[in-house]
Amino acid sequence: MQTAAGDDEETLCIDPRSLIEALDDPALVIDARGAIRCKNEPLERLLAGPGAPILPLSPEGDRVLLPPSPAAVDLARIQALLSGEIDRAEIELPDDGSGAPRWALRGLSCSIGGGRCALLRLIDLGERRAREHQRRCAQVIASMQLGCTFLTLDDPADDRSLRYIYRNPAAERISSRPTAAIVGQTMDESVPSLRRVGLPQRYAEQIRGGRAAEGEVVLPAEEGSRVFTTWSFPLGERCLAVLYEDVTQRRATEASLEGTRVLLDAIIDNLPLLLFVKEEAELRYVRVNRSFEEFHGYAPGELIGKRVADYLPKELAARIDAESRAVLAGGVPVEMPEIHVSSSRLGPRIGHARWIPMEAAEGKGRYLLGIIEDITERKKIDDAKRHEAIPLETQRRLVELIQELSTPSIPIHPGILVVPLVGQMDSSRGAQLMESLVRAVERHQAEFVIIDITGVTSVDTAVASHLVQATRAAQLLGAECSVVGASPGVARTVIDLGIELGQLSTHRDLQAGFRSALARKGYRITPRAARRA
């Protein structure tokens, strides 16, 4: 090695002889005249052995000639190295006809004793491709979301010698343990609990038998069991690769969904409704509940895959299929208040139906959901009630008519209303009196109401109370009330019972009450003889 100093730079020169002796690859150095200045032992072994590469050089004595070759461009590049036009080059050598080139000639411009030379180094492309393939595989394994672990069985007869030799970043993340703390240890040293679930024994047996396996492993943990899906396969005689994924959350979700599905299935099967789901293509049943099966006399699961034409008359089945396709084409739910259906067990029935088109997951076809409520018994009850309601309505109207006749309201002059009461008065008629009186005052816009009790045979405290309440209600509507025609017996009863009529005015008979009402309205009654005079 020597240094050469110029005016403004310093160059470090290395003797190529020392360089090629330190190389593991076959190499030689030629000068600008083509003379071999030096070559290393790996090159001599390579050229002497079978399958030696075809060099674009022709050794003759101690010189290397560069004869014409099909690889003219490659030769030109070597010549450019020797002339100093380029500093480095790489040339793929022709293969022996077996496939892709295996060797490449890598050249580097150099100098020996101040003279221009080229250092030529043979590169094994097959080995390079293998290393590149290994590098890419390592990148893939390192970037996987699956955990990846490599194990080696130091002693084929002892599963306790199963040792970690590699873990990818995903394995470190899944286990929450650094790789440096695990690689080099045996499984028993790293995680003793794995032996209780049989993992070291199982993996050692796979290595011995050369078998791949897939399964699920449940491992105990402080926060609860963890579930892993694993794929393991041998690599060589004593090595095993294990890929695994933590599916604890997924299994918990699946278990929850399965529990929900079982619950929903139980609810659907026990609904007092007929429920079915048909696919769009051929309108075959894909789901029916137990009520639907029992209604048509089928055992559980027997209707799945069938069409209505398989168990109903042809014409009826064709009509049902046409209605189903119309609902699917319309795309909106359709309600049918009454449809006629037939049960193998119950005979003709009446149902209230609702057809609902449903989109399948990810747009893969459509389904028709049918819900039918058997309303046969309810309709019978409703019809019976409707028939019973006719005489009840007639009776109600007759009662209202009798009540109106028992407490009639007669307008005898604009603004003057007479309410004659006849017969025995009781609490029921007293309450009816108030209702009739209020309606009559409002209907006739009465200013004066004359209640004639000439035909009343007896009065008690309750009747008198209803009478007072009725007159007060009329007064609230703006009408003045008076009572006329009280018999001596009724008058005596009122005095004996101490009934207070309040400010209610009384008159001897209807004529006197009418005269008083006219006078209050501003009218004056005079005899005809007085008017002629």
QUIBELSUL-V304975 format. One line per field, one symbol per residue. phi: phi as a letter, one per 40 degrees, with the letter a starting at -180 (. if undefined). psi: psi as a letter, one per 20 degrees, with the letter a starting at -180 (. if undefined). burial: + if it has 16 or more other C-alpha atoms within 10 Angstrom, else -. Layout:
# QUIBELSUL-V304975
phi->???
psi->???
burial->???
This chain:
# QUIBELSUL-V304975
phi->.abbbbcbabbcbbcddcccccccccaabbcccgcccaaccdccccccccgcccccbbcagbbbcbcdadcccccccccccccgcbcaabbcccccgcicdcbbbbbbcaabfgccbbcbbcbccccccccccccccccccccccccbbbbbbcbdcbccccbcbaacdccccccfbccccbdhccccccbdcccccgcdcccccccccgbcababbbbcacchcbbbcbbbacbgcbbbbbbabcbdcccccccccccccccccccccbccbcbabbccdbfccbabccccccccgbcdgcccgcbcccabddccccccccccccccccgbcbbbdabbbbbccbgcbbbbbabbcbcccfgcgbbbcbbbbcbdccccccccccccccccccccccccccccccbcbbcbadgbbbbcbbgccbccccccdcccccccccccfccbbbccbdcccabbcccccccccccccccccgbcbabbgccdcccccccccgcccgcccbbcacccccccccccchcbcbccdcccc
psi->pqqppagjqppoppohghghhiqhqpqrpqahijpohqqrghgghghirqkqqoqlqnpocjqpqnrqqhmhgghhhghhghijhqhqqpppqqrjjibqphqqopqppaqpkiqprpoppppohghghghgggggghggghiqiqppppqqngohioiijoqpiqprhhhgggikpqhhigpiqrhhhgnhihhhjjgggghhhgggikqqqpappopqrhjrqqpppqoqqqoahjqppopqpokghghggggghgggggghgggghjpkqppqpqqhgjlqpipqrhhgghhjkqrpihipirrhiiiqqgggghgggghghgghhhjqqppohpqprpphhibprpqoqppoppprpkjmrrqopppppojggghggggghghhhghhgghghgghggghhhmqoopiqoipppnpppappahghghhggghggggghgjlqhppoookhjphqpaggghghgghghhghhhjjppqqpqkprhggghggghikpojcjpqqrgahgghgghhghhijqppqqghhhh.
burial->---------------++--++---++++++++-+++++++-++---------+-+++-----++++-------++-++++++++---+++++++------++++++++++++---++++++++++---------------++--+++++++++--+--++++++++++++++------+--+++++++-----+----+++-++-++--+-+----+--------+++++++++---+++++++++++-------------------++---++++++++--++++-++++++-++------+---++--------+---+--++-++-----+---+-----------+++++++++-------+++++++++++-----------------------------++++-+---+++++++---++--++++++-+++-++---++++++++++-+-++-+++++++++++++++---+++++++++--+--++-----------++-++--++-+++---------------
